[in-house]
Amino acid sequence: MYRLHRSLRKLGIKRGDVIVFVSLMALSLILGFLFAVHQPKPEYVSVRVDGMEITRLPLHIDRVYKISDDNIIEISGGSVRMTYATCPDKICVKTGAISDSQHSIVCAPHKVVILITGGRDDQSYDVITN
């Protein structure tokens, strides 16, 4: 312990600096946990075509929804995935299932965007912008 104290002194770090650093780290962990706990649960799947929301579906009800002849999504077990698309690369299908507002499914050729939103009327925010 004495060696550590002596090494920190050589670097110009004092006991008060260590106390402030540890206190700030503890405070940031506590605040991060509180923000993460109070995030609204994802409740809706927002389907947008060409920038306009065409429907909002509940995330807790399992169903298949046909967006158009080109795209079909499936809501199952609290997640959503694109099951069918006629686009050439099928990136939207390969994206797989999403279950939180941090991810989205995009079919660029058909201008389709699938988002998960929170329980509020607007889209839920992440921890940083909350």
C-alpha positions, 0 to 999 in steps of 0.5 A: 500500500505504501508503494502505491501511495509513493507512486501516486505521489510521484505522479502528482496525485494526492489523496483528495484527487483519488477521493474525488475520482472514486466519488465521481465514478460511484455517482456516475454508476448510480445515475446510469443505473437509475436512468436505465431502470426508468426507461419506458418499456418498448410497446409499439412497432412503428411501420414507416413507408417513405417517411410517413408512419402507416401503422403502429402495432402493439409489440406484445401481440404476436401477428404477421403484418403485410406492409405491401406486396413487397414486405411482410413483418412478423411480431413475435415474443416481444420482437419484430423481424422482416420475414419477406422482402422482394428487394435484391440484397435482402438486408432487411431480412438478414437484420433479424429480430429487434426488440428495443428502440436502439435498433431498426430494420430498413428496406431502402429499395422500398423505403420501409423503416421498422422502429420500436417505440416506447409507451409514450406517443413519441418515440422513446429516447435513449439514456443520453438524450433523456 
